[in-house]
């Protein structure tokens, strides 16, 4: 009988191997051992202040893992991976149950996940736990064009300690304007502490924070080769939001060029229809398509009028 426990540091090499092999097998990668070696979805999550990690152990060996992430009032799980030779053994269901129990402990009112829309098995499994399939999420890519960087753009890493504390509070305000209690502080601090990238801060003419983007790049991050990945980005809603969003994308593209990354990668839920259309208008094209599943079956911050980037992978 599999045992579900906390993921330990000693588990990480095998957890990473299982993650790459599971996704590579499902996606039909020609060389499983070389799949996703340009990114990391395990080491950079384990032990982070806002993430709980779980291991499934069977017969003394690691069988799979799952990660529950808390963004204040919002929580989601993944990547959930199980050794391909143990698929359909019930281990995945146990790992979902562990994440759901963590959500209850946190008291997060809005929870969810990103999964493959074409997989009736995945959608059916998560449906057993009360998650409802809603709109598609497109993970999109475009060249990091040389449009001028937005005025008022700066980097979190360049701030002194007191400046960082102030910036975190301002980011919480912008995030909370999308959904009450949404908080990316843990994500911002983890990116800085683990040198996964940086957080772009966009200020308006009054020095008020107009938006921010938490960006990954490099092989220790979630970005993939040659990409700057916007893990989360948002601008203040209301009049002028589309202009602010365009400026945020310009800032992210400039940051990508500074980091030597030729491409910009970002996810957007298609329920945020204006944001999705804006990305397409800037030449972004979808490279991965998933479906966001929510519990309860409510929009959360995936609704028209909000210019938010994320994908819950």
C-alpha positions in Angstrom: 0.0 0.0 0.0 1.5 3.4 -1.0 2.4 5.8 1.8 1.9 9.5 1.4 4.4 11.7 3.3 6.3 15.0 3.0 8.8 15.1 0.2 12.3 15.1 1.6 15.5 16.7 0.2 16.9 13.2 -0.5 13.9 12.4 -2.7 14.6 15.3 -5.1 16.8 13.6 -7.7 14.3 10.8 -8.1 11.3 13.1 -8.0 12.8 15.2 -10.8 13.5 12.1 -12.8 9.9 10.8 -12.3 8.5 14.3 -13.2 10.4 14.4 -16.5 9.7 10.7 -17.4 6.0 11.0 -16.6 5.4 14.1 -18.7 7.8 12.9 -21.4 5.9 9.6 -21.7 2.5 11.3 -21.7 3.5 13.8 -24.3 5.3 11.2 -26.5 8.8 12.7 -26.3 11.3 10.8 -28.5 14.0 10.8 -25.9 12.7 10.6 -22.4 16.1 11.0 -20.7 16.6 14.3 -22.5 13.1 15.7 -21.9 12.8 19.0 -20.0 16.5 19.0 -18.9 16.5 22.8 -19.7 14.1 23.5 -16.8 13.2 22.5 -13.2 9.8 21.9 -11.7 10.9 20.1 -8.5 14.0 21.5 -6.8 12.9 25.2 -7.1 9.5 24.4 -5.5 10.6 22.1 -2.7 11.0 23.9 0.7 9.6 27.3 -0.6 7.8 29.3 2.0 4.5 29.1 0.1 4.6 25.5 -1.1 3.9 22.1 0.5 5.4 19.1 -1.2 4.2 15.5 -1.0 5.8 12.2 -1.8 4.2 8.8 -2.6 6.3 5.9 -1.5 5.7 2.3 -2.5 7.8 -0.7 -1.4 10.4 1.6 0.0 10.9 3.5 -3.3 9.6 6.9 -4.5 6.5 6.4 -6.7 5.5 10.0 -7.3 5.2 13.6 -6.0 2.8 16.6 -5.9 3.2 20.2 -4.9 0.5 22.5 -3.3 1.1 26.2 -3.9 -0.5 29.0 -1.9 -1.0 32.5 -3.3 -2.8 34.0 -0.3 -6.5 33.3 -0.8 -5.8 31.1 -3.9 -4.2 27.7 -3.9 -3.4 25.2 -6.7 -1.5 21.9 -7.0 0.9 20.5 -9.5 2.9 19.2 -11.1 1.5 15.9 -9.9 3.6 13.0 -11.3 3.7 9.3 -10.9 6.1 6.7 -12.2 4.7 5.5 -15.6 4.9 1.9 -14.5 2.5 2.7 -11.7 -0.1 4.7 -13.6 -3.7 3.7 -12.8 -2.6 2.2 -9.5 -4.5 4.9 -7.4 -1.3 6.7 -6.3 -2.4 9.9 -8.2 -5.7 10.0 -6.4 -3.8 9.8 -3.0 -1.6 12.7 -4.0 -4.6 14.8 -5.0 -6.2 14.0 -1.6 -3.0 15.2 0.2 -3.1 18.5 -1.7 -6.8 19.0 -1.0 -6.2 18.4 2.7 -3.5 21.0 2.6 -5.9 23.5 0.9 -8.3 22.9 3.8 -5.6 23.5 6.4 -4.7 26.8 4.6 -8.3 27.8 4.4 -7.9 29.0 0.8 -11.4 29.9 -0.6 -10.4 29.5 -4.3 -8.4 26.4 -5.4 -7.6 24.8 -8.7 -5.1 23.2 -11.1 -4.0 23.1 -14.7 -4.4 19.9 -16.7 -4.6 18.4 -20.2 -8.0 19.2 -21.7 -7.8 16.2 -24.1 -7.3 13.7 -21.2 -10.7 12.5 -20.0 -8.8 10.5 -17.4 -7.2 13.6 -15.8 -10.3 15.7 -15.9 -12.3 12.8 -14.5 -9.9 12.2 -11.6 -9.9 15.8 -10.5 -13.7 16.0 -10.9 -14.0 13.4 -8.2 -12.5 15.9 -5.8 -14.9 18.7 -6.8 -12.8 20.5 -9.4 -14.7 21.8 -12.4 -13.2 22.4 -15.9 -13.6 26.0 -16.9 -11.8 28.0 -19.6 -8.7 27.0 -21.5 -5.3 28.4 -20.5 -2.9 29.2 -23.3 0.8 29.2 -22.7 2.1 31.5 -25.4 5.4 32.6 -26.8 6.7 35.5 -28.8 10.1 37.0 -29.7 11.4 39.5 -27.1 11.2 42.4 -29.5 13.2 45.5 -29.2 10.4 47.9 -28.4 11.6 50.5 -25.9 11.3 49.5 -22.2 8.6 51.2 -20.3 9.4 54.2 -18.3 9.1 53.5 -14.6 10.2 49.9 -14.9 12.6 48.6 -12.2 13.7 45.3 -10.7 12.9 44.0 -7.2 16.5 42.7 -6.8 17.9 46.2 -7.1 15.9 47.4 -4.0 17.3 47.7 -0.4 15.6 45.6 2.3 13.1 48.3 3.3 12.3 49.0 -0.4 11.6 45.3 -1.0 9.1 45.2 1.9 7.3 48.2 0.5 7.3 46.7 -3.0 5.8 43.4 -1.6 3.0 45.4 0.0 2.3 47.2 -3.2 2.3 44.0 -5.2 -0.2 42.5 -2.7 -2.4 45.5 -3.3 -2.3 45.1 -7.1 -2.9 41.3 -6.8 -5.8 41.8 -4.3 -7.5 44.1 -6.8 -7.8 41.1 -9.1 -9.2 38.8 -6.4 -9.5 39.6 -2.7 -6.6 38.1 -0.7 -4.5 37.1 -3.8 -0.9 37.4 -2.6 2.3 36.6 -4.6 4.8 37.6 -1.8 6.1 34.1 -1.4 6.6 33.7 -5.1 8.5 37.0 -5.3 10.8 36.2 -2.4 11.5 32.6 -3.6 12.5 33.9 -7.1 15.0 36.3 -5.5 16.3 33.9 -2.8 16.9 31.0 -5.3 18.1 33.3 -8.2 15.4 32.0 -10.6 15.0 35.4 -12.2 13.6 38.7 -11.0 10.4 40.6 -10.4 9.7 43.5 -12.7 8.0 46.5 -11.1 6.1 49.0 -13.2 5.3 52.4 -11.8 3.1 55.2 -13.2 3.9 58.9 -13.3 3.0 59.3 -9.7 5.3 56.5 -8.6 2.3 54.3 -7.8 2.8 50.6 -8.7 0.9 50.1 -11.9 1.8 46.4 -12.3 4.4 43.7 -11.7 5.7 40.5 -13.4 7.5 37.7 -11.6 9.9 36.4 -14.2 12.0 33.1 -14.5 14.9 32.4 -16.7 17.8 29.9 -16.8 18.0 26.1 -16.3 17.3 26.2 -12.6 13.9 27.9 -13.3 10.7 26.9 -14.9 11.3 28.9 -18.1 12.9 26.5 -20.6 15.8 27.2 -22.9 16.0 30.6 -24.4 12.9 31.9 -22.6 12.0 34.4 -20.0 8.8 33.0 -18.4 6.3 35.3 -16.7 5.2 33.1 -13.8 2.7 35.7 -12.7 2.0 39.2 -14.0 -0.8 41.7 -13.4 -1.7 45.4 -13.7 -4.1 47.5 -11.9 -7.6 47.0 -13.3 -9.9 49.8 -14.5 -9.4 52.6 -17.0 -6.1 52.4 -18.7 -5.5 48.8 -17.8 -4.7 47.7 -21.4 -2.1 50.5 -21.7 -0.5 49.4 -18.5 -0.6 45.8 -19.6 1.2 46.7 -22.9 3.9 48.6 -20.9 4.3 45.6 -18.6 4.9 43.3 -21.6 7.4 45.8 -23.0 9.2 45.8 -19.7 9.3 42.0 -19.6 10.6 41.9 -23.1 13.4 44.3 -22.2 14.2 42.2 -19.2 14.4 39.1 -21.4 16.9 40.9 -23.7 19.0 41.9 -20.6 19.0 38.3 -19.5 20.0 37.1 -23.0 16.7 35.3 -23.6 15.4 35.7 -27.2 11.8 34.7 -26.3 9.0 35.7 -23.9 6.8 33.0 -22.5 3.5 33.6 -20.6 0.3 31.9 -19.8 -3.2 33.5 -19.9 -6.6 32.1 -19.1 -8.9 32.7 -22.1 -11.6 33.8 -19.7 -9.5 37.0 -19.4 -10.5 37.7 -23.0 -9.0 41.1 -23.4 -5.6 40.0 -22.1 -5.7 36.9 -24.4 -6.6 39.0 -27.4 -3.9 41.5 -26.5 -1.2 38.8 -26.5 -2.4 37.5 -29.9 -2.3 41.0 -31.2 1.4 41.3 -30.1 2.3 38.2 -32.0 2.1 35.6 -29.3 1.2 32.0 -30.3 0.2 29.1 -28.2 2.7 26.4 -27.5 0.8 24.5 -24.7 -2.9 24.5 -24.0 -4.4 23.4 -20.7 -7.7 23.7 -18.9 -8.1 25.4 -15.6 -10.1 23.4 -13.1 -11.6 25.4 -10.2 -13.1 24.5 -6.8 -15.6 25.9 -6.2 -16.9 26.4 -9.8 -16.4 30.1 -9.8 -14.3 32.5 -12.0 -11.9 33.6 -9.3 -9.6 36.1 -11.1 -10.2 34.5 -14.5 -12.8 36.8 -15.8 -13.1 39.6 -18.4 -11.6 42.9 -17.7 -8.5 41.5 -15.8 -5.1 41.7 -17.3 -3.4 38.8 -15.5 -0.7 36.3 -16.7 -0.3 32.9 -15.1 -1.0 29.2 -15.8 -0.9 27.1 -12.6 1.4 24.5 -14.0 
